[in-house]
């Protein structure tokens, strides 16, 4: 069984049961609405025909698509009382979990080979820490370094300059294996329409994992790489993982590019698609609201950006005069950035912290260039997400063109194999 955290910090939990559930004492809970304010464990009498629904489940926490939804789940329901409030946990079989993930991360109407590829990496993502718990946890949640790291200012940095160096690794959840949101993997129970293809994809790959040198891989993925995937160390620890290196998201060919020119242009790649029919088949409804995922643009006045930085990272630099990329990964994603204000300087890294500092939610990615136009700072960017590992939209295009799931996985994770 996989324990999935659905909610935390609630004073009461409203649940609608469909089917008969029993608590630890054997007491039966018939189909109805219930409000719980204390601990309880409810187990379905019949897993296949029973479910429970929760109102106001928050999804996309901290990202631009954040919202609340009513969601429905199969499996056991556990409500645990903690100092911060009630925690809601869903205990569900592994393959049921994987079926939900591939129907939540993407749409259940995706090409079957993409669903197979995602089933393999979602299963691998989940079990990687159990087989190889050191480095490489796949979430965007709690910082590996819990507090911003400050470095002594050098003469070239200004007398009050500071540096924030922070990346985000898998949180060790004390009450469950994995959370249900984008910080881990999207898990929305049976809320999204399950297609026969999704069930078939999981059944066809049951027990299969992505492996490198026989070990289960830390199978990272993001929505759109922007044409080139990123290496592991740009987003997380300063180490290289051979199967999480940068690859061009297109057919193998000789290529050369200047990163800033690449970001400003509209180069061909698997994930550079405007096929509205395909996108409607592969993206969940709320993801379809984001159409500028390959190349995007945001802009700020110097004062707007100063207020944003102050609210997001707690540093008052004054009106921002300049944004300078000091270090980029091979996809163009910035992992060390200098912000120059009228009062002070600030150095920020790594990629997710940069995205967090420069947006009310998160920038689509840290692969961007900066122009000054009519007194405003214009950010032109590429891709959606950290860009490491499988590019979901690129993989969907590959599957739509007839590539098998193993070909897709070998494209994004070089040197890996798929096996039980």
Secondary structure, DSSP 8 states (H G I E B T S, - for coil): -EEEEEEEEES-EEEEEES-EE-TT--EE-SSEEEE-S-EEEEESSTTT-EEEEEEEEESTTSTT-EEEEEEE-SEEEEEEETTEEEEEEEE-HHHHHHHHHHHHS-TTS-HHHHHHHHHHHHHHHHHHHH--SS----SSSBSSSS-------GGG-TT-EEEE--B-----SS-SEESSTTS----TT-S---HHHHHHHHHTTT-EEEETTEE----EESB-TTB-B-HHHHSSS---GGG---BSSSS------HHHHHHS----TT----HHHHHHHS-TTGGG----SEEEEEEEHHHHHHHHHHHH-----SEEEEEEEEE-TTS-EEEEEEEESS-EEEEESHHHHHHHTSSS--S-S-EEEEEETTEEEEEEE-BS--BSEEHHHHHHHHHTT--HHHHHHHHSTT-EEE-
